[in-house]
Amino acid sequence: MTTYRDAGVDIDAGDEFVDRIKPLVRSTFRPEVLTDLGGFGGLFGFQAGKYKDPVLVSGTDGVGTKLKIAFMMDTHDTVGIDLVAMCVNDIAVSGAEPLFFLDYFATGKLSVAKAQAVVAGIAEGCRQAGCALVGGETAEMPSFYPDGEYDLAGFAVGAVDRSKIIDGRHIVPGDALVGVASSGLHSNGYSLARRVLFEQAKLTVTSRLSELDESVGEVLLTPTRIYAKQILALVEQFPIRGIAHITGGGITENLPRVFPNGVRARIMRTAWSVPPIFHIMSGLGQVDRDEMYRVFNMGIGLILVVPSHSVNGVQAHLQTLGERAWHIGEIISSHGDEPGVEYVD
């Protein structure tokens, strides 16, 4: 008699996995969550009365080839934070409060312990963001993924009053740019990072470099910073005109996404200290500086566009929230044929 387990899918392991993660999932629940884990859909009782004219904001993303570092180090309890961060940061820059999150975990053969560690990270990310993990999907697909590997995807939903949406339309020349520190590479540029560090420089995840306080692998696996609560705190006190989440494409590609016609940015590269890992990659791989700023965040995970008179207040408030921030540039006029970001040294 042939069974599903003979074909490579272990239903019992899947049931055990669900039982193990229930406490992790419940730890993220908000009062609006109406269902427990295990149903066909996650129910969330949206409190429309909390908003005058609510608009739902959604975002989806993955972790990318940063997962390769997790596989190399056999460390799986942080990439879930990255998954949540990449989704909730994208919706938070619109001024939205993240409400709930769903995940998709796919692997060739389910390792309950490994999958549990991943979900523990997802739950931690949801707690940091203030959103509920209301459900997800675990897919066991034999022969589809290399042994020991998996892939992750996430989906977040938030809400914001229509009058409070941050969309960049009020950005004008003279506005200031405040850069908020990243925790490292976040979850972007890892294909280039792995090529430079492991293929060209022949380093390993356990390599130690004098410029780094941790091993190469530990630095690369540092979780993405989640900025959702910090953004919500800022918009209550300051006129934030635009926010860019610096992801794939770096500052060069992401900052202009929030600009209206007629403006561009002037960035002062000396305004902040670029973390050593970026200098290491640039030097070892002979990666051009413009390419570095077009691929990596270079130590800036979020950029706020604010009136110039608000810079000091915004920086001070970010410091009270545990963030490092710098006045990194200004908005200038654009005549249509210049690059969206101009760098000065």
Summary of the structure (lengths in Angstrom):
residues: 345
radius of gyration: 21.2
end to end distance: 71.4
largest distance: 75.2
contacts: 1171
relative contact order: 0.16
helix: 37%
strand: 23%
